[in-house]
Amino acid sequence: MTATKYENGLTLCRVYRREVDELRAKIKAGTARDCFAVQFLAAPETAKLGETQMLFALGSLMEAGSDTSRMTISQILAAAATD
């Protein structure tokens, strides 16, 4: 049985929430590196967003970055394999 768009959204929300919770714990402990996510959470404008909006905004940015990294690594490996 395929998941509905609603169920997929809930799954993404849980994943994003876990990442944000881990980051918030690091911020609280003083061990978080300065990055866009730390700055995003600290920005006054972020407080105006609802929790779900904040999770999807930050989660989408994290996904975009990881997808770019994945593609770059794939291209480097492909080039190395053909050389």
MARKOLKE-47811 format. One record per residue (C-alpha): residue number from 0; x, y, z; residue in three letters. Coordinates in Angstrom, 3 decimals, decimal comma, padded with zeros to 6 digits. Example, Ala and Ser with C-alpha at 12.3 -4.5 7.8 and 13.67 -1.06 7.14 Angstrom:
<sites>
(site 0; (012,300; -004,500; 007,800); 'ALA')
(site 1; (013,670; -001,060; 007,140); 'SER')
</sites>
This chain:
<sites>
(site 0; (000,000; 000,000; 000,000); 'MET')
(site 1; (001,417; 003,385; -000,957); 'THR')
(site 2; (001,604; 006,177; 001,551); 'ALA')
(site 3; (-000,606; 009,198; 001,076); 'THR')
(site 4; (000,781; 012,692; 000,648); 'LYS')
(site 5; (-000,363; 013,376; 004,208); 'TYR')
(site 6; (001,530; 010,351; 005,563); 'GLU')
(site 7; (004,634; 011,302; 003,580); 'ASN')
(site 8; (004,406; 014,812; 005,022); 'GLY')
(site 9; (004,187; 013,441; 008,556); 'LEU')
(site 10; (007,227; 011,246; 007,963); 'THR')
(site 11; (009,241; 014,180; 006,638); 'LEU')
(site 12; (008,104; 016,297; 009,548); 'CYS')
(site 13; (009,383; 013,663; 012,017); 'ARG')
(site 14; (012,734; 013,470; 010,236); 'VAL')
(site 15; (013,114; 017,237; 010,154); 'TYR')
(site 16; (012,028; 017,535; 013,801); 'ARG')
(site 17; (014,657; 014,991; 014,873); 'ARG')
(site 18; (017,383; 016,953; 013,066); 'GLU')
(site 19; (016,227; 020,278; 014,511); 'VAL')
(site 20; (015,961; 018,813; 018,020); 'ASP')
(site 21; (019,522; 017,494; 017,761); 'GLU')
(site 22; (020,736; 020,889; 016,563); 'LEU')
(site 23; (018,902; 022,713; 019,345); 'ARG')
(site 24; (020,521; 020,387; 021,902); 'ALA')
(site 25; (023,949; 021,183; 020,446); 'LYS')
(site 26; (023,181; 024,905; 020,528); 'ILE')
(site 27; (022,111; 024,626; 024,171); 'LYS')
(site 28; (025,289; 022,675; 025,026); 'ALA')
(site 29; (027,426; 025,210; 023,154); 'GLY')
(site 30; (028,803; 022,576; 020,771); 'THR')
(site 31; (026,976; 023,564; 017,570); 'ALA')
(site 32; (029,133; 024,872; 014,752); 'ARG')
(site 33; (028,028; 028,127; 013,204); 'ASP')
(site 34; (026,101; 027,275; 010,048); 'CYS')
(site 35; (023,019; 028,382; 008,137); 'PHE')
(site 36; (020,783; 026,185; 010,313); 'ALA')
(site 37; (022,034; 027,782; 013,546); 'VAL')
(site 38; (021,562; 031,239; 012,044); 'GLN')
(site 39; (018,120; 030,275; 010,703); 'PHE')
(site 40; (016,958; 029,134; 014,150); 'LEU')
(site 41; (018,367; 032,275; 015,777); 'ALA')
(site 42; (016,785; 034,697; 013,279); 'ALA')
(site 43; (013,862; 036,721; 014,657); 'PRO')
(site 44; (011,918; 036,075; 011,453); 'GLU')
(site 45; (011,982; 032,331; 012,137); 'THR')
(site 46; (010,008; 032,852; 015,340); 'ALA')
(site 47; (007,137; 034,181; 013,199); 'LYS')
(site 48; (006,815; 030,828; 011,411); 'LEU')
(site 49; (004,715; 028,004; 012,722); 'GLY')
(site 50; (006,561; 024,859; 013,840); 'GLU')
(site 51; (005,644; 022,917; 010,687); 'THR')
(site 52; (006,603; 025,825; 008,418); 'GLN')
(site 53; (009,936; 026,163; 010,197); 'MET')
(site 54; (010,626; 022,421; 009,949); 'LEU')
(site 55; (009,853; 022,275; 006,230); 'PHE')
(site 56; (011,792; 025,459; 005,427); 'ALA')
(site 57; (014,912; 024,235; 007,207); 'LEU')
(site 58; (014,429; 020,619; 006,130); 'GLY')
(site 59; (014,108; 021,612; 002,479); 'SER')
(site 60; (017,369; 023,541; 002,685); 'LEU')
(site 61; (019,120; 020,595; 004,333); 'MET')
(site 62; (017,807; 018,231; 001,657); 'GLU')
(site 63; (018,913; 020,543; -001,145); 'ALA')
(site 64; (022,425; 020,690; 000,279); 'GLY')
(site 65; (022,692; 016,944; 000,743); 'SER')
(site 66; (021,373; 016,283; -002,769); 'ASP')
(site 67; (023,966; 018,640; -004,257); 'THR')
(site 68; (026,723; 016,905; -002,294); 'SER')
(site 69; (025,486; 013,473; -003,376); 'ARG')
(site 70; (025,509; 014,454; -007,046); 'MET')
(site 71; (028,950; 016,047; -006,807); 'THR')
(site 72; (030,438; 012,950; -005,178); 'ILE')
(site 73; (028,788; 010,729; -007,792); 'SER')
(site 74; (030,310; 012,792; -010,601); 'GLN')
(site 75; (033,770; 012,724; -009,033); 'ILE')
(site 76; (033,591; 008,934; -008,637); 'LEU')
(site 77; (032,381; 008,500; -012,205); 'ALA')
(site 78; (035,232; 010,646; -013,499); 'ALA')
(site 79; (037,785; 008,734; -011,405); 'ALA')
(site 80; (036,446; 005,392; -012,658); 'ALA')
(site 81; (036,817; 006,416; -016,293); 'THR')
(site 82; (040,284; 007,897; -015,926); 'ASP')
</sites>
